[in-house]
Amino acid sequence: MIFDSKHQARADIKGKVLQAFFAIFLAGILGGILSALIQGINPFPVPTPVMGENFWEQAEAYAPEFLPGTIFNMVSSLALSFFFISVLSIGLNNFFIRNGQQKALDVVSSLFIGFKTRYAFILKTLLTLFLAVAIYVVPIYGLMVVGLLVAFTQPIVGAVISVLVLVGFIFLIIKLLDYALVTFLLADEEVEFEQPKDYLDASKQMIKGYKLDFVLLALSFILWFIASAFTFFLLLIWLLPYMYQSYANFYLKLKPKKEVVETSLETEEM
């Protein structure tokens, strides 16, 4: 599965590397520009940026005089990610899915397909996905906080909780993999379900038995990224399209016929 997806990806991007890289670059730059603009209109004072240090890592950002500005940046970043960047990323998936299907390509049309069609439905599906994950995330983080609070006073209890948190995170990763293909399903113009939950169920069915393959596919690009450093990251012009196309091909190889998915979902509901 991994070899086939990557082998086909190399063939799919042949002669289209620059167009594919432009799609990735455009999606990234649009998100960056909007993020900078929103933070630029922050009406509250914020600490002076430190070169090479993430804003959220600055201790001053949480000082009383800067806290309102930090909260504004945090809320606006979350809103931008949900209402814009997430939908734009679905459009990026659409570009590579279309390429894998040997369809005509248009960068702008693909990137903004989520805004032009079913925007509200996509947001509803992403919210459903968020809530499905939050059911597992909240208890694990709650347990982690409790562990930190009792670690100094009750070391044994803290150690037990730490083990439970570790197990919880492993379980969480497994559950997250259940929904790894949701954004690809949303990006695929040939797939259209009536309810947001159907996309989550379809993803779980498709990736069943292939979770390890998906993880190994992601890990297989690590050495490529390390190698790109020796080319002053110019290798990314080819590597990023190759990686995105490999994921799209992985999805396409797991994608059953629409009729099969719908019949399976109906059977599950009965």
LUMFIDREN-995634 format. One line per 10 residues: number of its first residue (from 1); their letters; for each residue x, y, z of C-alpha. Coordinates in nm, 4 decimals, always signed. Layout:
# residues N
NUM = A = X:Y:Z; ...
END
This chain:
# residues 270
1 = MIFDSKHQAR = +0.0000:+0.0000:+0.0000; +0.2738:+0.2473:+0.1017; +0.5034:+0.1609:-0.1884; +0.2179:+0.1710:-0.4402; +0.0939:+0.5090:-0.3138; +0.4403:+0.6658:-0.3307; +0.5339:+0.5051:-0.6602; +0.2134:+0.6314:-0.8215; +0.2665:+0.9746:-0.6628; +0.6011:+1.0164:-0.8367
11 = ADIKGKVLQA = +0.4325:+0.9433:-1.1679; +0.1357:+1.1690:-1.0915; +0.3436:+1.4794:-1.0138; +0.5784:+1.4355:-1.3069; +0.5609:+1.7572:-1.5071; +0.3305:+1.9145:-1.2471; +0.5714:+1.9746:-0.9593; +0.5744:+2.3532:-0.9874; +0.1959:+2.3744:-1.0175; +0.1513:+2.1463:-0.7179
21 = FFAIFLAGIL = +0.4095:+2.3375:-0.5127; +0.2352:+2.6633:-0.6036; -0.0911:+2.5217:-0.4635; +0.0816:+2.4315:-0.1348; +0.2661:+2.7654:-0.1203; -0.0498:+2.9657:-0.1950; -0.2461:+2.7866:+0.0769; +0.0308:+2.8527:+0.3277; +0.0864:+3.2160:+0.2346; -0.2853:+3.2997:+0.2443
31 = GGILSALIQG = -0.3142:+3.1582:+0.5941; -0.0015:+3.3443:+0.7049; -0.1160:+3.6774:+0.5609; -0.4603:+3.6565:+0.7209; -0.3078:+3.5557:+1.0543; -0.0721:+3.8556:+1.0431; -0.3567:+4.0907:+0.9488; -0.5813:+3.9702:+1.2312; -0.3037:+3.9958:+1.4886; -0.2185:+4.3381:+1.3438
41 = INPFPVPTPV = -0.5617:+4.4738:+1.4419; -0.5298:+4.3420:+1.7966; -0.6560:+4.6377:+2.0071; -0.4695:+4.5200:+2.3169; -0.0970:+4.5527:+2.3939; +0.1253:+4.2510:+2.3311; +0.4906:+4.1923:+2.4211; +0.7606:+4.2711:+2.1664; +0.8232:+3.9603:+1.9514; +1.1453:+3.7729:+2.0270
51 = MGENFWEQAE = +1.3345:+3.6452:+1.7226; +1.3250:+3.2670:+1.7058; +1.0771:+3.2324:+1.9924; +0.7129:+3.1344:+1.9473; +0.4671:+3.3970:+2.0732; +0.2884:+3.1413:+2.2928; +0.6183:+3.0456:+2.4578; +0.6946:+3.3975:+2.5792; +0.6450:+3.4280:+2.9545; +0.5529:+3.7972:+2.9168
61 = AYAPEFLPGT = +0.2542:+3.7041:+2.7005; +0.0756:+3.5803:+3.0129; +0.1539:+3.8820:+3.2292; -0.1613:+4.0714:+3.3458; -0.0972:+4.3712:+3.1170; -0.0563:+4.1497:+2.8089; -0.3112:+3.8762:+2.8891; -0.6053:+4.0401:+2.7015; -0.3901:+4.0691:+2.3890; -0.2773:+3.7081:+2.4240
71 = IFNMVSSLAL = -0.6373:+3.5902:+2.4579; -0.7357:+3.7946:+2.1507; -0.4556:+3.6367:+1.9470; -0.5463:+3.2910:+2.0738; -0.9184:+3.3209:+1.9955; -0.8586:+3.4828:+1.6567; -0.6055:+3.2114:+1.5644; -0.8513:+2.9359:+1.6546; -1.1278:+3.1079:+1.4573; -0.9004:+3.1542:+1.1554
81 = SFFFISVLSI = -0.7954:+2.7890:+1.1694; -1.1544:+2.6653:+1.1883; -1.3329:+2.8992:+0.9462; -1.0582:+2.9432:+0.6863; -0.7391:+2.7374:+0.7069; -0.9144:+2.4033:+0.7652; -1.1427:+2.4597:+0.4645; -0.8458:+2.5738:+0.2559; -0.6596:+2.2547:+0.3458; -0.9569:+2.0547:+0.2203
91 = GLNNFFIRNG = -0.9245:+2.2450:-0.1073; -0.5568:+2.1489:-0.1194; -0.6567:+1.7852:-0.0781; -0.9030:+1.8335:-0.3636; -0.6193:+1.9448:-0.5915; -0.4158:+1.6289:-0.5269; -0.7189:+1.4002:-0.5381; -0.8107:+1.5433:-0.8788; -0.4528:+1.4960:-0.9917; -0.4606:+1.1349:-0.8768
101 = QQKALDVVSS = -0.7854:+1.0873:-1.0692; -0.6226:+1.2340:-1.3808; -0.8715:+1.5211:-1.3914; -0.8144:+1.8777:-1.5126; -0.6339:+2.0914:-1.2557; -0.6927:+2.4494:-1.1487; -0.5127:+2.5655:-0.8347; -0.7468:+2.8486:-0.7368; -1.0634:+2.6531:-0.8157; -0.9492:+2.3580:-0.6044
111 = LFIGFKTRYA = -0.8261:+2.5631:-0.3096; -1.1530:+2.7509:-0.2762; -1.3897:+2.4670:-0.3615; -1.4903:+2.4321:+0.0036; -1.5949:+2.7978:+0.0203; -1.7925:+2.7783:-0.3032; -1.9802:+2.4574:-0.2279; -2.1118:+2.3200:+0.1043; -1.9130:+2.5618:+0.3214; -2.1612:+2.5446:+0.6103
121 = FILKTLLTLF = -2.1827:+2.1654:+0.5816; -1.8034:+2.1321:+0.5869; -1.7831:+2.3433:+0.9035; -2.0577:+2.1321:+1.0596; -1.8643:+1.8151:+0.9739; -1.5391:+1.9560:+1.1119; -1.7212:+2.0553:+1.4324; -1.8602:+1.7024:+1.4584; -1.5070:+1.5710:+1.4153; -1.3775:+1.8078:+1.6837
131 = LAVAIYVVPI = -1.6437:+1.6954:+1.9305; -1.5759:+1.3281:+1.8531; -1.2085:+1.3808:+1.9387; -1.2772:+1.6088:+2.2373; -1.4645:+1.3258:+2.4102; -1.1286:+1.1512:+2.4472; -0.8984:+1.4535:+2.4752; -1.0717:+1.6244:+2.7697; -1.0544:+1.3285:+3.0146; -0.6908:+1.2580:+2.9226
141 = YGLMVVGLLV = -0.5838:+1.6181:+2.9782; -0.7909:+1.6324:+3.2952; -0.6117:+1.3240:+3.4228; -0.2776:+1.4808:+3.3294; -0.3564:+1.7948:+3.5316; -0.4548:+1.5845:+3.8324; -0.1295:+1.3898:+3.7977; +0.0757:+1.7086:+3.8000; -0.1078:+1.8357:+4.1089; -0.0517:+1.5212:+4.3160
151 = AFTQPIVGAV = +0.2942:+1.4284:+4.1810; +0.4844:+1.6125:+4.4565; +0.2626:+1.5170:+4.7491; +0.1747:+1.1592:+4.6465; +0.4517:+1.0276:+4.4140; +0.3075:+0.6762:+4.3829; -0.0369:+0.8028:+4.2855; +0.1280:+1.0492:+4.0491; +0.3278:+0.7686:+3.8865; +0.0144:+0.5573:+3.8368
161 = ISVLVLVGFI = -0.1680:+0.8524:+3.6826; +0.1317:+0.9180:+3.4540; +0.1081:+0.5618:+3.3217; -0.2667:+0.6029:+3.2686; -0.2052:+0.9292:+3.0816; +0.0532:+0.7587:+2.8583; -0.1909:+0.4779:+2.7806; -0.4581:+0.7404:+2.7206; -0.2426:+0.9246:+2.4682; -0.1710:+0.6018:+2.2803
171 = FLIIKLLDYA = -0.5442:+0.5312:+2.2726; -0.6063:+0.8892:+2.1559; -0.3644:+0.8510:+1.8649; -0.5426:+0.5335:+1.7597; -0.8779:+0.7128:+1.7706; -0.7396:+1.0087:+1.5747; -0.6292:+0.7695:+1.3019; -0.9922:+0.6597:+1.2696; -1.0679:+1.0043:+1.1303; -0.7511:+1.0521:+0.9234
181 = LVTFLLADEE = -0.9439:+1.0367:+0.5942; -1.2334:+1.2693:+0.6826; -1.0806:+1.5742:+0.5132; -1.0043:+1.3679:+0.2017; -1.3650:+1.2493:+0.1869; -1.4815:+1.6093:+0.2183; -1.2402:+1.7110:-0.0585; -1.3520:+1.4383:-0.2983; -1.6147:+1.5693:-0.5394; -1.7352:+1.2142:-0.6052
191 = VEFEQPKDYL = -1.8320:+1.1614:-0.2391; -2.1354:+1.3300:-0.0878; -2.3105:+1.2053:+0.2245; -2.6159:+1.3597:+0.3854; -2.4929:+1.3739:+0.7447; -2.1568:+1.4857:+0.8894; -2.1367:+1.1667:+1.0970; -2.1390:+0.9639:+0.7744; -1.7979:+1.1085:+0.6835; -1.6553:+1.0030:+1.0193
201 = DASKQMIKGY = -1.8030:+0.6545:+0.9851; -1.6757:+0.6196:+0.6280; -1.3235:+0.7188:+0.7371; -1.3277:+0.4600:+1.0174; -1.4381:+0.1877:+0.7775; -1.1857:+0.2773:+0.5076; -0.8784:+0.2965:+0.7306; -0.9617:-0.0117:+0.9354; -0.6631:-0.2415:+0.9060; -0.4482:+0.0299:+0.7462
211 = KLDFVLLALS = -0.3689:+0.2578:+1.0421; -0.0126:+0.1314:+1.0716; +0.0346:+0.1816:+0.6978; -0.0803:+0.5416:+0.7330; +0.1656:+0.6047:+1.0177; +0.4502:+0.4387:+0.8276; +0.3675:+0.6475:+0.5223; +0.4113:+0.9627:+0.7314; +0.7362:+0.8354:+0.8848; +0.8759:+0.7430:+0.5434
221 = FILWFIASAF = +0.9245:+1.1118:+0.4605; +1.1406:+1.1980:+0.7636; +1.4718:+1.1192:+0.5928; +1.3622:+1.3217:+0.2907; +1.3055:+1.6256:+0.5130; +1.6468:+1.5782:+0.6717; +1.8019:+1.5524:+0.3249; +1.6281:+1.8753:+0.2195; +1.8370:+2.0661:+0.4739; +2.1476:+1.9836:+0.2674
231 = TFFLLLIWLL = +1.9866:+2.1456:-0.0375; +1.8996:+2.4654:+0.1521; +1.5437:+2.3252:+0.1541; +1.5108:+2.3594:-0.2240; +1.4252:+1.9901:-0.2269; +1.0923:+2.0828:-0.0639; +0.9743:+2.2130:-0.4026; +0.9590:+1.8485:-0.5109; +0.9177:+1.6789:-0.1731; +0.6000:+1.8549:-0.0571
241 = PYMYQSYANF = +0.3999:+1.7754:-0.3742; +0.5342:+1.4185:-0.3574; +0.4183:+1.3857:+0.0043; +0.0734:+1.5388:-0.0509; +0.0163:+1.3262:-0.3605; +0.1192:+1.0117:-0.1716; -0.1446:+1.0823:+0.0947; -0.4062:+1.1485:-0.1737; -0.3167:+0.8230:-0.3497; -0.3321:+0.6352:-0.0199
251 = YLKLKPKKEV = -0.6879:+0.7656:+0.0199; -0.7811:+0.6824:-0.3382; -0.6562:+0.3257:-0.3014; -0.8771:+0.2764:+0.0046; -1.1768:+0.4524:-0.1437; -1.4539:+0.2064:-0.2309; -1.7287:+0.2739:-0.4787; -1.9838:+0.5233:-0.3485; -2.2607:+0.2643:-0.3557; -2.0566:+0.0277:-0.1358
261 = VETSLETEEM = -1.9906:+0.2987:+0.1254; -2.3560:+0.4059:+0.1397; -2.4782:+0.0459:+0.1691; -2.2268:-0.0228:+0.4476; -2.3334:+0.2866:+0.6398; -2.7015:+0.1960:+0.6068; -2.6290:-0.1559:+0.7327; -2.4406:-0.0149:+1.0326; -2.7362:+0.2070:+1.1282; -2.9842:-0.0838:+1.1204
END
